[in-house]
Every structure is written in C-alpha cells, then in structure tokens.
Amino acid sequence: MNLINGKQIAAEIKTEIAKEVAKMIDDDDKNPHLAAVLVGDDPASHTYVAAKEKACQNVGMLSSVYRYPAETTEKELLNIVHFLNNDPEIDGFIVQLPLPKHIDENKVIEAIDPKKDVDGFHPVNVGRMVINLPAYLPATPFGITQLIQRSGIETEGKNVVVVGRSNIVGTPVSILLSRKAKFGNATVTLCHSKTENLKEVCANADILIAAIGVPEFIKEDMVKDGAVVIDVGMHRIKSDKTKSGFKLIGDVAFEEVSKKCSHITPVPGGVGPMTIVALINNTLKAAKKEVYG
Ligand code: GUN
C-alpha cells in the first residue's frame, strides 16, 4: 500500500507557484493579490482564512482580509463584493462560507465577477468547467486530480466511483475525471443516498473517492483489491489516545481499507493540504489572466 502524501505534494506545488510569483515580480513588477471576505465569528472560518493568508505569504503573494460583523446585511455584503469586483488591485477574492443565516449565499456567489471568482463557485466557472473551457476549478476537486496525477495514477478508461454528490466536491470531481482531457477520460459513477447496491458499485471501482461526510463509512468489503482510495472526509472525534482528547478521521475506515488498496490518502495529510494550494493556484492564474484573457 502506498500512502499518498498530500502534505508533501502540496509543498511541491507551493514551491512551483512561489517560483512563478517571483518571476512575475521580476518581469512585470506584478504581485498576485488575493482578498478574503469574512463575515461573522465562526471559529473554523477564521482558522481557514488565517491559513489562506499564511499560504499567500509563503508563496510571495499579497493577501487582504475584509472582516465584518455577523450583523452585516446582505445588501452591505453585496456592496463589498461589488467594490472588490471593481478594485484593480485585487486579482481574485473569496467570500468565506458559511455566511450568517440571513444572507443568501447563492446571491452572493452570483454577484462575484467570474473573472475574480478564485473559489470556482460562480455558475459561469462551473459551466465552463463542464464544457471543458478554461475555468477556475474548485479547490477540493482540483486537489484530488493533482494527488492522482502526481502519484502517477492513470485515469483513462478506469472505473471511478464517487460517493457523495455535493456541489463543491462530488459533482465537480465526477465531471473533471470524466472530461475528454488529460487526466480525465475515466468512466465515472456518482453515488448518493438513493444509489442501490452501493457496496457492489464501490467494490467495482479502480479509483474510489469518498466524499459522503459520514465517519468511516467506507469499509473493507466496499473496496476492490488494489484500488486507489481518496478520502475527502474530515471528522473530529473524541479520543483517549491523543493529548488533545480528539483525533481526525475520514470517510474511510483507514485501518482495514489500507490493507486492501494500492494507494490511499490519509486523514489528516491527504486531500486537506491540497485545497489551499488550489486557491493560490487560481489566484496566480487570475493575476496572469490565464483563464479569461
Ligand atoms: N468554507 C469551507 N470551504 C470553503 C471554500 O473552499 N471556500 C469558501 N469560500 N468557503 C469555504
């Protein structure tokens, strides 16, 4: 069994991005600039945004964080989005989710200029991805395709089974891997809560992607010998074996499944570290005007 080391692959990609940023600054005196909008005081969102800022610093990009109180109205937030859409200093920006309940997330996402939507959440970017036009790819699907490619795993003609059809992971990754493109061309099955014979379908996968959001849902009898297993889940559970009293586990029962497969991503240290890399990669593309010209 080979462990797919997401931390190491993410570090490699960050080094590549840092070199490109340094070259841009040398050639054009241009420093890519990512902004993040943070509304309210969700602790996880604050942690994610701080990690995004740090990643920008690490690769030599500029970053700005716009923090607003939880009482911010939808109209005020739409005005902030409008301001960032028109700020020539900002190459790309994200609005950290979730937003407070009184704000319609879809309305906010649709207000972002697709050219600056480095999360790849705007329907224009989703649509462009579907028809294989240049687009900002969403973080986790991009991360998964990079982990597969950089581990030397072929996708062409392979049976890929994705478990979970969320807008930000399952659905887009199923599209990316089935597209007529390099590291696509797979035969993809997208499973969900209404799928019949799930165990049998999963056990037929050459590459199994677990993005269902249920701790250790994928058991050994759902995995084919020699399969590649990508675990997108991340759950914090109580443990008396760690100092903190908690440990992180994924959607895959790692102990038993790892004995059967050829490659597997650990949790933590698999898919997780790749997601921020995707964001800074999109910001670099935005600064270079690679997607929309
Ligand atoms: N909240 C959790 N993940 C994400 C993400 O990738 N982008 C944004 N904007 N918010 C998130």
Residues whose N, C-alpha, C, O or C-beta is under 5 A from the ligand:
A	BS01	GUN	I94 V95 Q96 L97 P98 D119 A139
